[in-house]
Amino acid sequence: MKLRVDAELASELAMYDPLAGAELVLVPGDESFLQIDAARYEEARARAEAIVATVDDAGDVEIEPPPGVFAALACVKKMLAANQPTGFFDIAPQYLSLSGIVNIDPREPRLRFARAAWHGIKRAGDVWTVAGRVRGRGGKPVPGVLVDIFDADVVRHDEIGRGMTDEVGRFRVEYREHNFRRGDLVYGPDLFFRVSTPLGAELLRERAMKGHLPGRANVEVVAVIELQIESDPAP
């Protein structure tokens, strides 16, 4: 069976990250792995009845789940980062579990790990994400525009990264703590944006002070931002 293995990044944008390159362990029975760490993972992996396979970079794995109920565990060693040259950030091994009893729907064979757990793994792995959508007049999504993301600071603003909107106006950018952190401060970045066409025509330029407003200041490891431009780009 081809099984899709992913985790919820931002359901409001229908964004789900593939567990690319992760090792997947299925443990038959109704045992729950509420607390999972390296030792617990290795103990489960070593069981004779455990089924072990590696997820490909698209998030798929060929595996035959055990009959009945089972627990699903994963060891994650890299995370999606589309704006990076390799497409991924490598991280120290992190562990996930699907709590309770897992059943596979044969009509949509998928294992999906929960948002809260995935965001915790992203923070532990130092892989931060800004995701969102650009809308034009009448709320229509704007595809194919560049989104530059900045962190507002008192002395000098940091460039977080750049993404491009997809066919439904969504964008995402991955970055790491060193892109915004100053000294011993442990707060998240204060976000403001610029939107432009690939030819350089500016569609939106926010002032840095917007990064200090609620919803933009000190954002969490995954921030979801909606952007509105005043005029649609020329065709």
N, C-alpha and C positions, 0 to 999 in steps of 0.2 A: 504494500500500500504506500502511495506517495502521501506524506503527511506534511502539511504546512505548519511550521513552528514559528510563532511570533509573540510580540508583547505589545501592549497598548501604550502608545506614546501620547496621542491626543485624539480621543474619539470624536471630538467636535469637528475635527478636520479629516476624519477617517484616515488617520495616520497610525500605522502599526509597523513596528520595526521587526524585520526578520532576525532570528537568532543565528546570524551567519557564523559558520564555523564552530558553533557550540557543540559540545558533547551532550547527547540526550540519553538519559537512563530511565527506563520504565520498569517499575517494581510491581509485580502482581500482588493482588490482595488489597485490603481496605485500610492499610496502615497509612497514617497521616504524618507527613514530614513538615510540621509547623515551623520548627527551627532547623535550618540547614546551614552547615558550615563545611569546611574541607573534610574534616574527620567523618562527619555524618554522611557526606556524599560518597566518600571512598568506601565506607562500610556498606552502603547500599549497592554501590557499583560492583563490589566483590561478591555479592550473593550469586549463587549458582543459577537462580531463576531470573536474574536481572537481564534485561535486553538493552544493549548498548549500541548506539549508532551516532554518526557525525552529521550535523546539518550542513547543507551546502550554502554558498554565499547568497543564494536567492531565498533561503529560508525553508527549503524543502529537504525531506529525508525519506529514503526508502526504508520502511520498517514495518513489521507486522506486530501490532499491539497485542498484548496477551488477551485471551478471552476474559470477559467479566470486567471487574473494576481493577484499577491500578493507580499507583502514584507516579507522577512525572517529575523528574529532576533534570536540571541543566547546569553545565559548567560553561560560563561565558568568558571568552578571551578577547573578543573584539566587538566593536559597536559601529553601526552605520554612521558615516560622516561623508555625505555626498559631495560636500564642498572641499574635501581633502583629495590630494592627488591619487591616493590608493583607494579612496572610497570608504575607508574605515579608520578608526583609532584603535590601536592595540591597548589592552588593559591587563592588569593583574587578574588572575582567575577570580571570578565572582560566581555565587551559587544562587539558583532559583528553585523554587518548588511550587507545584500546584497543590494547594492545601486540600485535604479531604480526598474524595473519591472522584476519579476521572473516567468519563465515558467518551468515546469517539462517535460523532454523528457521521455515518457512512456517506451521507449526502454532501457533507462539507468536512472532509477529514482535516481537522485542525486542532492544534494545541495552542492556546493563547494565554500567556502569563499576564497577571494583573498589572494595572497602571502603577499602583503604589509601590509594588515590589520592583518594577522596572525602573521607576524614577529613583528608588533607593540604590539600585545597582549603578545607575548612571552617575549619581553623586559619588559613590564609592570609587568608581572608575575614572572620575574627573572628566566626564563627557557631558558638556552642557549643550542645550538646544534652545534656539529661538525658532519658533514655527508660527505660521500665520497665513493670512490671505490678504491679497490686495484687491480692493473693489473700486469700480469707477462709478459713473453716473447710474442712478437707479439701483445701486447695489450689485451691478453686473461684475463678475470676476474678471480680472485683467491678466491674461496670460503673457508670457514672454518678456517681462520687464525685470530689471535688476533691482535688488533690494540690498542696500548697504546698511549695516547695523553698527551702532556706536554705543559706547558707555560714557555717560556724562560724568566728568570729574571736575574738581575745582580748578586745578592747574592746567591739565592737558587731557583731552578726550581720547579714549582708546578706540581703535578700530577692531570690532569684534569679528567681522567677516562679511562676505557677500554671497547672496543666493539669487536664483532666478525663479520666477513663478512658473508653475506648470500650466497645463491646459485648463485647469479650473481655478487658477489664480493663487494656488498655494505655494509657499516657500518654506525652506528650512535651512538653518545654518548650525553646524556643530562647532564648538570651540572648547578651550580648556581654561582653567582658572587663571593661568598666567596671562591670558589675554586681557584681564581686567583688574586683577588683584593689585593692591598697593600696600606694601609693608605687611603688617600683621592683621589687617582688616579681613574679616571673614564674610562680609556681606556679599550678596549677589550684585550684578551690574545694574546700572540705571540706564534704561534703553531709550534711544531715539533713532530715527530712521531717515534715509534718503531713498527715493525711488526714481529711476531713470530708465529711458529706453536703451537698448544696446548701442545705439548711435550717439548717446550722450545727452539727449533731450531730457531735462529735469521735469519730473511730474509731481514730486513732493520733496520738500526740504523742511524737516522739523527743526525747531530750535532746541538746543541742548537742555533748556529748562524743562522741557516736556519729560525728560528722563527722571525728573524728581516728583512726578505726579503719581497718585495711587494707580496701581496696575502696571506701572513702568519702573518704579523704584525698587531696588533690592529684590530683583526677581528670583524665583526658585530655579532649580536645575533645568526644568523645562518651562519655558514661558510661551504662551500662546497669545499673539497680538493680531488684531484686525486693523488694517490700514485702509484709509479712504483717500483717493486722489480726486482732485477737483475736476479734471477733464481727462477724457480718454485719450490714449496715445494715437497719433495719426497712423492710419493704415499704411 
